[in-house]
Amino acid sequence: MDLTVQDVDRFEASRRRLEAIAYRLLGSATEAEDAVQDTFLRWQAADTERIEVPEAWLTKVLTNLCLNQLTSARARRETYVGAWLPEPLLAGDSMLGPADTAEQRESVSYAVLTLMERLTPGERAVYVLREAFGYPHREIAEILDLGESAVQQIYHRAKKHIADGRTRAEVDEAAARRIIEEFLLAAAGGRTEPLVELLTSDAISIGDGGGKVPAGTKPFLGAKAVATFMRGLLKPGKAKTALTGGSVELHLTNANGSTAVIAVAGDRVIGVMAIEVTAEGIASFRNQVNPDKLERVTRRWAAMEHGKPLLMAY
């Protein structure tokens, strides 16, 4: 069915919100774009004159497409090489969506996106629609074809799962930035002991190379192991230079609402390190180095203003 200009405009008015929902549901900007495009194709085929509330209709279609995608994604990730981590987004990316409330900001943080991988597809959908977009339980029930009481139970269960995974309070951004700077400079200085002091005893470092670049197949656990790994990561070496094609700039930036480290080689972003800083120290490093998941970040970085790097690595 041919769409009128008004039909196209109504869809475009919802595009950013749909992309933000899909990104939170899927943890992938690329897959989110595909889901929104599939939603548009269904909008194009629909009798739009009979759709009384386009926003609700589009949200229902998109959410169910994402639920199908999540179900198949779980099967694909069983054969994924190494750990799977979400695709990071830099500050200012429209796909990050609303950030007016603490709940909205937290729902797109790298830590919570990772924790949401533990939820069932249904739990994830309810949590995102309620926590990040403020949909009433009644509307979520209509979107998912569930009873309202069932949605309330699913929401409370999902929220508890997320809360249980976040056992420590994070520090504010200014404090996090200072701690991260101190850690990176200490790592570049060649000593492991100062690094251990900046980490929690149960610190963890996880890398996602997707089988495309080296990232380790297992996480590093414990302060000593993480400190040793990070020191080795920043240690100069000919092999690393050969892999990157030259030196690498390390910048502090903001990804998914929190301070992060971005590694840039020439005009390419080759890594984004999301760092969880708590009152007890740095609790986790989540290193996204899969080039397939860094294309959007690379485009965004090229369009941004950024100053001198904190460090030159390799």
N, C-alpha and C positions, 0 to 999 in steps of 0.2 A: 504494500500500500504506500502510495506517495504521501509524504508528510508535507504539511503546510509550513510556511515560515513560522507561524505561531507555534506549531507543534515542535519544531526544532528549537525555537527559543525556550519553550517550557522545559525541554530536556536539558539544554545547555545551562539553564538556571540552576539545575540540580547536579550538574556534573561534578563540581568540586566536592560537594557533600558526599556524593556516591563514591568518588575516588577515596576520600578519607575513610569512609566506612569499610570499603573493600581492602584498603591497605591494612587497617587494624585487624580485619578478619583473616587475611592471608599472609601478612608479614612480608609481602613482596610487592614492590611498586609495579613491576612488569606484569605480574598476574592481576593486580588490581586494575590496571589499564585495560587488560583483556576482558575482565569481568564487566567493566563499565561499557566497553564496546559491544559485548554480547547483549547487555541490557538495552542499549540503543537499538540493536537489530530487532529485539522483541517489541520495543516501543514502535518501531517503524512498521512492524507487521500487525500491530494491534489496531482495533477500532477506537482511536483516541477520543472520538466524540462521546463515547459511552463511559469514559474514565472520569469519574467525578473529582477525584483528588489525585492528580498526577504524582505528587511527591510520595504519597503512600504506596501507590502502585509501583513506582520505580524502585522504592526501597525494598518492597516485598520481592520483586523479581531479582534484584541484585543480591539480596541476602540469600535467597535460595540457590542462586548460581554459585555463590561463594561456599555455601554449605556442601554442595556437590563437589566443588573443587577441593575443599578441605578433606573430604572423605577419600578422594583419590590421591591427594597429596600425601596422606599418611602412608599409603601403600608404597608410593614412590620413594619416600624418605627412608624406608627400610633398606633400600639399596643405595642410598646416598653415601658417597665416600666421605668418611669422617663426620664431624658434628655439623648439624644444620643450624644456621643462625639467620635471623631476619635480615632483610635488605635495609641498610641505614639510609636516612634522609637528613640532609643538612637544613639548618635554620632557614626559614623563609620559603621552604618548599610547600606549595599549596596542598599537597597530599597529606601533610601533617594534620590538617583540619583545625577545628576549634581548639583554642588554648586559653579560654577565659577563666576556667576553674582548675583547681588542683586535680580534680578527678580526670578532666579532659587531658591535661598535660601528662599525668601519670599513665593514662591508658595508651599513650603512644611512646612511652619511654622504652629504651631497648631492654631494660630489665623486665618490664611487664610484658612486652611482646614475646620475650623468651619464655616467661612463665605461662603465658596463654597457650603455648604449645602443649602444655599438660592437660588442658581442658578438652572436653569433648567438643565437636563442632557446634552442637546446640548450646552448650554452656558458653562457648566463646561468643556466639552470636548474641545471646541475651546480655552478656556482660558488656559487650561493646555498645550495643544499642542503648542500654540503660545508663552505663557509667559515662560514656564519652559523648553521647548525643541526647541524653535526657528523655528518651522515649518513655511514656508511661507504660506500665505493665500491660494495660489493656491493648495498646497499639502493638506492642511486641507480640502479644498473643495472637493478634490478627495477622501479623506478618508471618509468624511461624506456624499458624494453624494449631495453636495449643490453647488450653484453658488458662485463664488469668492466674489462678492459684498455682498451676504448674510452673508458669513463668516466674512467679515470685520465689518458689522453692529453688528453681534452677539458678536464679540470680544470686540468692543467698549462698548457695553451694559454691558457685563460681567465685564469688567475692571472697569466701573463706579460703578457697584454694590459693588465690592470689595473695591474700594476707599472710597465710602460713608460709609462703615462699619468700616473703619480705620480712625477715625477723629483725632487721636492724633499720634504724632511721638514717636516711642519707643527710649529709651536710648541705649547706646552701652552696650556690654555684661559685661564689667568690672563694670560699674555703676549699671547695673541691679543686678549683683551678690552681690554688697555691700548692696543695698537696701533690697534685699530678705533676706540676712543674718541678717540685722538689724531687719527686721519684725519678722522672726522666733524666734530670741533670745528674742525679746520683748514679743511675744506671750507666750513663755515658761516661762517668768518672771511673768506672772499672771496679768498683767494690760492691760486694754482695751484702755485707752486713747492714749498711744504712737502709737498703731496700727492705730487708726483713722487718725492720722496725716500723716501716710505713705500711705494712700489710697486716691484715687480720690473720690469726693463726690458721684459719681454714680458707684462706684465699684460694681462688681458682682462676686459671687462664684457659680459655677455650678458643680455638681457631676454626674458621670455616674456609677451606680452600676449594671445596667442591670437586676435589680430584684434579683441579686445573693448575694449582700452585701448591707448594709445600705448606702445610699448616698443622701437621701432627694429627694422628688418628685418635689420640686420647687426650683428655685435658690434663693440665698440670695442677696438682692438688697440694695445698699447704704452702706456707709462707716461704720456706727455704726453696722448694721446687720452683715456685713461681718467680722468685727473685733470681734464681740461677738462669731460668729460661729468658727472662727479660734482659738480663745482663748480656747473655749470648746473642739475643736478638739485635741489640744495639752495638755489638762488637764489630769493628771494621773487618772486612775480609774480602779477598778477591772473588770467591765464589758468589757472594751476595752481590757484588758489583756486576758480575757477569749476568746474574739473574735480572737485575733492575736496569741495566744499561747505563749505570752511572750512580752518582750520589742521590740520596733521598732526603727530601726536606720533611721535617716533622713540625706540623703546626697544631696549636690548640684551636679548636673550633667548637661549634655546638651542633650535635647530632641528636635527633629525637628528643630535644629539650634539655639535654645535659651536656656538660663539658666532655669532649672527646678529642682523640688525637687522630689527625689525618696525615697519611704518608703520601707524598707526591714525588713522582719521578718524571722529570720533564713536564709534559702536559697531561700526564696520566695520574689519577688517584689509584694507588696500588694497595691501599689498606685504610680501613677506618677502625679505630680501637675505641669501643665504648667502655668506659671505666666507672664502676660503681664505688663511690667513696662514702664511707659511713663514719660515724663518730669514733669507731674503734680502729679505723684505718681503711685502706683500699681492700675491698672484698672480692672484686672480680674484674677481669679483663675479658672482653668478648671481642675477638679480632676477626673482622670480616675482610678477607683477602681474595675471595672468589671474584674474578674479573667480571663474570656475568652479572654480579650483584652490585657492581660499582660504576656501571655506565651512567646512570642518572646522577649519581654523586659527582662524577667527573664533569658532566655538563654543567651542573650547578656550581661547582667550584670554579670553573673557567669564567663564569659570569659574575662571580663574587669579588668584592674587594678583600684582599688579605695582605697583611703586613709581612714582616720578616719572619722566617721560621724560628721556632724555639731551638731546634737542633738540626744539624746536618748529620745524617746517619750513613753508615756504610762507607 
